[in-house]
Amino acid sequence: MACQDAVRSGGYYYGGSWYPMAYHYPYPYYYDHYRTYVGSGGRVVAVPAGSYARPAGGTTSSPGVQRGGFGSIGAGHGAGE
Amino acid sequence: MRRVAATPRAGWQRKVEEAGLTWHTGEQTYWNEAAFYEFTAKEVDVLEAATNELETMTLQAAQHVIDNKLYARLEIPEIAIPLIESSWEAEPPSLYGRFDFAYDGTNPPKLLEYNADTPTSLVEAAVAQWYWLQDCFPKRDQFNSLHERLVALWKELAKYLPGRRLSLCSMDDAEDGMTVTYLQDTAQQAGLETSIFPIDEVGWDGSTFVGPEDDPLGAIFKLYPWEWMMREEFGKHVGEAETIWLEPPWKMILSNKGILPVLWDLFPRHPYLLESKFDGPGLMMAWAKKPILGREGANILLHQPGKDVETGGEYGEGGSIFQQMAPLKSFDGKFPVIGSWLIGHEEGNVAGGIGIRESDTPITTNTSQFVPHLFD
């Protein structure tokens, strides 16, 4: 879930800061790596996936202006070809 | 046409970064100057003529789609149709596109696909390979007037852009950001006032699109495909606002793989085309099945008798087209695809230069390598 959120949102929230990231692959790529890591004995400290999500109200705007209406399909990878 | 092994310049990473190619290495090296392609002037003439002729043909194909309302065949949603038709009639500014050719230096170039809406690999084609030529072979030539053409085109388009202002937006992605930053530079050199921001910062105030500072967007270049925009929340507002979008909505027709069978229907057996069909491979012995809305070589099935090769990806749903297998020639075990750029819309004079991406397999994907070129 955290992988999916991060790829969809283009980053993750940690320790009070938003870290924008460019992910070049769909989230299963990262999740598979996570599972491989864990499967080979790697240790992780799991916290709820929601704690990595971008906090609400992160973008400042005038009242009545909506944002984020473009870019959702392309989140996590480039749009050029 | 031949592939020549070469010794990379010392510190090539810094050199291409200084040329604007800040993303040159991914999981493997993307910019590859350990080789280059060498053409004759006659071969360059062939590529230039093919590009100019195909541009005219694709515009006729777009007119054919509109006249015959083939939108459902191309999986273009209803919401997009009035935008396409009004923008086609109004002839708003368009900037660029890239034909991808299979070419071996002997037979006519064959159109693999047309990236008409969101082409990238522009910085490397326009700038990085030009500086490579100046460093390594300053007395030789390159099929490349991309930068000059872009600056000249922005000057021509300035009168259509409200306040001579242009915003540019893309995903927050290294390669896409590099492309729009370069386009911003060319627009500024043409005297335009510009701003740049991620596409998810585009706002809607109830009557118009606004930028990050809530300023109305008069004209905006977006490196983001129309087929995605039409399916997203703000897609329904595009027709309500005065904002000029580059590329314009009618490019949705040409960036669609469905344009390939339309071209074949209009120009059967044309030397620059590969046979293409909507409904199945017919009598083709070897063919490529491509998703109508596919991107970057994803979800392509290459069929040869007794052998199928398929790429993965996220575009497997929806319809597909079938295209005759391109006769890609291997050069030193590599399969080059010629990206031939179109800048502007002056009939018979749109070809602006080429960039070459090569792969270990006949499918060019987002992991292919860019290799520079020259000609005599």
Interface residues (C-beta under 8 A of the other chain):
Chain A: G10 P20 A22 H24 P26 T59 S61 S62 G64 V65 Q66 R67 G68 G69 F70 G71 S72 I73 G74 A75 H77 G78 A79 G80 E81
Chain B: G26 N115 T118 P119 T120 S121 S170 M171 D172 D173 A174 E175 D176 T179 P198 I199 D200 E201 V202 G203 W204 D205 G206 V210 D214 K222 L223 Y224 P225 W228 M229 R231 E232 E233 F234 G235 H237 R295 E296 E314 N366
